[in-house]
Amino acid sequence: MDRLLRKRTPPLTPAVFHILLALADGPRHGYAIMQAVERSAVTEPPMGPGTIYGSLQRMEEAGLVREIASADDRRRLFALQPAGRRALVHEAERLAHLAALVRGSH
């Protein structure tokens, strides 16, 4: 198993995981993040603006994402930071490992 998985970092919340996933292909504004989360989190309970923006604020404080300048002052634009990409990869590997355990092919 990858050494990152052995560090036993806590799992990401579904909101944080799906937001990081939404930002993996490049910066997005809040509404576009909400739409991407809605598409990727089909089995999760719906996440409204309060959940998304509250998570983004905590994620920015944790160094996972950052707000960047936007051509449209009415929209907040967010980008994935290197720590956010590492957290996303780590969580995807953790979930893949768990899925392999369930399938019996660990």
N, C-alpha and C positions, 0 to 999 in steps of 0.2 A: 504494500500500500504506500502511496505517496507520503513523503515525510510531512507535508503540510497537513494532511488529514490526521496524522498522529499527534499534532499539537493540541488537539481537542478544543479548538476554538468553538464558541457557541454557534449553533445554526442561525442563519439569517431568518428574520420574520418573513412571511410570504410577501408582505408589502415591499420590504427592502429588496428581496430577491427579484421581484417582478419589475421594480423601478430600475434596478441595475441592468436587468435584461433589456428593458426598453431603451436604455442609454448606450448599450453595447455597440450599436452601429453608428453612433454619433450624437451630438447635442440635440435636445428636443425642448420645446416649451412645455409648460405644465399641462395644457390640454392634450397635446400629442402624447405626453407620457401617460395620461389617464386613458387615452384610447388604446395605446399599446398594452398597458396593463390589463385592460378589459379583454383584449384578444388573447393574451398569454395566460391569464388567470381564470380560465373558464370554469374550473372546478372549485375556485375559491369564492368566498362571499364577496359581493361587490365592494369596491373601495372608492369612496367618495373623495371630493376635493380636500376635506379636512385630513383624511388619512394620508393622501398623497403629499400634500404640502407640509404636513407635520412631519412625515417621514423624511421628505427632502431636507427640511431644516435640520433634523437630527443627523442625517447622513452628511450634510455639509459640515456640521460641527465635528463629525468623526473623520472628515477628510476623504470620504468615499466619492462625493460629487462636489461640484462647485458651480455657482451661478456665474455665467459669462455674459459679456455685453451682447445686447440684442439690437438689431436695426429697428425693431418695434418696441418703443418704451412701455407699451401696454402689456407686453408678454415677458415673463421671466424665462430665461433660457438656461438649461442645466447641462453640464457635461460630466462624463465619467472621469474620475481621477485614477491614477495607477493603483492606489489602494482599493478602490471600488472594483476595478477589473480583477484584481487578485482575489477579492472576497467573492465575486461572482463565479470565478473559475473554481475556487475552493468549494463553494456550496454545490455547484454542478457536479463536481467529483464526489462529494459526500452523498448526494442524492443518487448518483449512479451506483455507488458502492452499496447503498441500502437496497436499491432495486435489484442488484445482483444477489444480495443475500436472500431476498424474498424469492427470487427465481431459483435459488440453490446453486448458483454458479459463481461463488465467491472465489 
